[in-house]
Each structure stands twice: as C-alpha cells, then as structure tokens.
Amino acid sequence: MDQLKKLGWQPTLVAGHSLGIFAAAYAAGVINKEDVFKLVALRTKQMQECYPEDYGMGVVVGLSRPEVKKLVAQVHSENDSVFIFLIKIRKRRTRFLEQ
C-alpha cells in the first residue's frame, strides 16, 4: 500500500474481513501504520484470552455442504467439537456483451 500511495494511487473503496479490517482502514487512510500494529497486537491478545487453547476458526470454500458434513463427521468428538455454519451465497451470472 505504501508503494502505491507513493505513486499517487488512492483506493476509492476498501473492505476487510476479520484481521483484514485493519489493512482496509490503513489503505483508506483512517489509521496510521503504527496504530495498525498496536491494534492487531491488542486484538490478538484479547482473542487469546477469550479462547486460550484448543480453539480455531476456518472458512471452507469450494466444497458442497454434504462434503463438508462428511469431513466434520470424521473429526468431531465430545472432546474436539467441530461445527458447521453455512452462509449460502447465490451465484451471480454475468453476461458479457460483444461490441
């Protein structure tokens, strides 16, 4: 981002998910780089305090729901819980026009 800004490039739109919100805020010029590092460190510390061990999250893209259920069934147990949260997104179809 710093190199792009040196070239005079400034984004008109930014977005971030999870940790990416800090990068998006920096890219938009809302916070400075030093604050990004401070906020990421603080977020990391607070998340570790909430879930000190044996916790993780992930996103699965490209598998069907039955495929994911099968994988979860292979690893889920009373001691190691794994859950599925599904967000269904409609596929957008784009038509290209030839001129």
The 8 nearest C-alpha neighbors of each residue, nearest first, counted from 0:
[[1, 3, 2, 4, 26, 25, 5, 8],
 [0, 2, 4, 3, 5, 26, 6, 8],
 [3, 1, 5, 4, 0, 6, 8, 7],
 [2, 4, 0, 6, 8, 5, 1, 7],
 [3, 5, 8, 7, 1, 6, 2, 0],
 [6, 4, 2, 7, 3, 1, 8, 0],
 [5, 7, 3, 4, 8, 2, 1, 9],
 [8, 6, 4, 5, 9, 3, 2, 1],
 [7, 9, 4, 3, 6, 10, 5, 2],
 [8, 10, 4, 7, 11, 3, 27, 26],
 [11, 9, 12, 8, 13, 27, 26, 4],
 [10, 12, 9, 13, 27, 8, 26, 14],
 [13, 11, 10, 14, 27, 23, 9, 26],
 [14, 12, 23, 27, 10, 11, 15, 26],
 [15, 13, 23, 20, 12, 16, 19, 24],
 [16, 14, 20, 19, 23, 17, 13, 22],
 [15, 17, 19, 20, 18, 14, 23, 21],
 [16, 18, 19, 20, 15, 21, 22, 14],
 [19, 17, 20, 21, 16, 15, 39, 22],
 [18, 20, 15, 16, 22, 21, 17, 23],
 [21, 19, 15, 23, 18, 16, 22, 17],
 [22, 20, 24, 19, 23, 35, 18, 25],
 [21, 23, 25, 19, 24, 20, 26, 15],
 [22, 24, 20, 26, 21, 15, 25, 13],
 [23, 25, 21, 27, 29, 22, 26, 30],
 [26, 24, 28, 22, 30, 27, 23, 29],
 [25, 27, 23, 28, 24, 22, 0, 13],
 [28, 26, 24, 25, 29, 23, 13, 10],
 [27, 29, 25, 26, 30, 24, 31, 23],
 [28, 30, 24, 27, 25, 31, 26, 23],
 [31, 29, 25, 28, 24, 34, 32, 35],
 [32, 30, 34, 33, 25, 35, 28, 29],
 [31, 33, 35, 34, 36, 25, 30, 37],
 [34, 32, 36, 35, 31, 37, 30, 38],
 [33, 35, 37, 36, 32, 31, 38, 30],
 [36, 34, 32, 38, 33, 37, 21, 39],
 [35, 37, 39, 33, 34, 38, 40, 32],
 [36, 38, 34, 40, 35, 39, 41, 33],
 [39, 37, 41, 35, 40, 36, 34, 42],
 [38, 40, 42, 36, 41, 37, 43, 35],
 [41, 39, 43, 37, 38, 42, 36, 44],
 [40, 42, 38, 44, 43, 39, 37, 45],
 [43, 41, 39, 45, 44, 40, 38, 46],
 [44, 42, 40, 46, 41, 45, 39, 47],
 [45, 43, 41, 47, 42, 46, 40, 48],
 [44, 46, 48, 42, 47, 43, 41, 49],
 [45, 47, 49, 43, 48, 44, 42, 50],
 [46, 48, 51, 50, 44, 45, 49, 43],
 [47, 49, 45, 51, 46, 50, 44, 43],
 [50, 48, 46, 47, 51, 45, 44, 52],
 [49, 51, 47, 48, 52, 54, 46, 53],
 [52, 50, 47, 48, 49, 53, 54, 46],
 [53, 51, 54, 50, 47, 55, 48, 49],
 [54, 52, 55, 51, 50, 79, 80, 78],
 [55, 53, 52, 50, 56, 51, 47, 79],
 [54, 56, 57, 53, 50, 52, 81, 51],
 [57, 55, 58, 54, 81, 82, 59, 83],
 [56, 58, 59, 55, 60, 83, 84, 54],
 [57, 59, 60, 56, 84, 83, 85, 61],
 [58, 60, 57, 61, 62, 67, 63, 85],
 [61, 59, 62, 58, 63, 67, 57, 64],
 [60, 62, 59, 63, 64, 66, 67, 58],
 [63, 61, 60, 66, 67, 64, 59, 65],
 [62, 64, 66, 65, 67, 61, 60, 68],
 [63, 65, 67, 66, 68, 62, 85, 69],
 [66, 64, 68, 67, 63, 69, 62, 70],
 [67, 65, 69, 63, 64, 68, 62, 70],
 [66, 68, 64, 70, 69, 65, 71, 63],
 [69, 67, 65, 71, 70, 66, 72, 64],
 [68, 70, 72, 66, 67, 71, 65, 73],
 [69, 71, 67, 73, 72, 68, 66, 74],
 [72, 70, 68, 73, 74, 69, 75, 67],
 [71, 73, 69, 70, 75, 74, 68, 76],
 [72, 74, 70, 71, 75, 69, 76, 68],
 [73, 75, 71, 72, 76, 70, 81, 79],
 [76, 74, 80, 81, 72, 71, 79, 73],
 [77, 75, 79, 78, 80, 74, 81, 72],
 [78, 76, 79, 80, 75, 81, 74, 82],
 [77, 79, 76, 80, 75, 81, 53, 74],
 [80, 78, 76, 77, 75, 81, 74, 53],
 [79, 81, 75, 76, 77, 78, 82, 74],
 [82, 80, 75, 71, 79, 83, 74, 76],
 [81, 83, 80, 84, 71, 75, 68, 72],
 [84, 82, 85, 81, 68, 71, 67, 64],
 [83, 85, 82, 86, 58, 87, 64, 81],
 [86, 84, 87, 83, 64, 88, 59, 82],
 [87, 85, 88, 84, 83, 89, 64, 58],
 [86, 88, 85, 89, 90, 84, 64, 63],
 [89, 87, 90, 86, 91, 85, 60, 61],
 [90, 88, 91, 87, 92, 86, 93, 85],
 [89, 91, 88, 92, 87, 93, 86, 61],
 [92, 90, 89, 93, 88, 94, 87, 95],
 [91, 93, 90, 94, 89, 95, 88, 96],
 [92, 94, 91, 95, 90, 96, 89, 97],
 [95, 93, 96, 92, 97, 91, 98, 90],
 [94, 96, 93, 97, 98, 92, 91, 90],
 [97, 95, 98, 94, 93, 92, 91, 90],
 [96, 98, 95, 94, 93, 92, 91, 90],
 [97, 96, 95, 94, 93, 92, 91, 90]]
